[in-house]
Structure formats: C-alpha cells, structure tokens
Amino acid sequence: MPRRKYGRLRKVVEIPTKEKCSRCRSGKYCPIPGHSGNEIVSSKNWKGPEKITKRDGKK
C-alpha cells in the first residue's frame, strides 16, 4: 500500500474523442475545448427591455 504523502493518488485519464465523450453525447456542458458540448448556444431570445438600469441602493 503506497503512502499518501501529499494527498490523494491521481490516475492519469486520457481525453475522450468527440464521438466517445459521454458529456457531449448526453447534451450537457463539456469543459474540453473543441468538443460540441463546449459551445454554449441559447435556445431562447431575450424578450426583456432594451435598456436596463440598476436599482438605487436602500438607505
């Protein structure tokens, strides 16, 4: 049993390809650059006011 001198032992993991990435296949956000899940595209249009002003602070 190896001693854990500076914390947990970490296993080296290979980066999955775009086709085999479980996050991209499930439609979730993927932190790996270049994958389809890394691109965030909004499916809704903004229907709010054109200009937004900040509220005055309570005094």
N, C-alpha and C positions, 0 to 999 in steps of 0.2 A: 504494500500500500504506500503510494508516494506521499510525502509530506506536503501540505499546502502552506507554504511559507508566506506567500503574498496574496492569498485569496484563492478563488476557485480556479481549477484547471479548466482551460477552454479548448474546445475541439475546433479544429480548422474546418470550415464549411465552404464548399465551392459555390460560386454564384450560379443559380439556375438560368437556363436559357429562357427566352421569351415564351416559347411554346410549353415549357415544363414548369413555369413559375405558378405556384398554387394561388398566390395573391392576385395575379393578373387574370387567371382563369376564372376566379370567383367574382371578379368585378370590383375588388376592393382596391384601396390605395396601395401602391408598391413603392418602397423607398429606393429601389435600384434604378439609377438613371439609365435611360434608353428603353425601358420597358413601357408597355402600353398603359399599365396601371399608374405610372408616374405622372402622366399628363392629366391634369385636373380640368375637366370641361363642365361648365354649368349647363344644366338642362332647363333652367328657368330664366326668364327675362325679368329685369328689375322693373317693378311697377310702382315704385315709390316716387317721391318728389324729385325734381331735377336738382335742387339745391337744398342742402341740409345744414342748419346752423346748430351750434352747440347750445345746450341749455345753460342758463346762468346758474352759478352755484348758490346753494342755500346760505342765507346769512341770518 
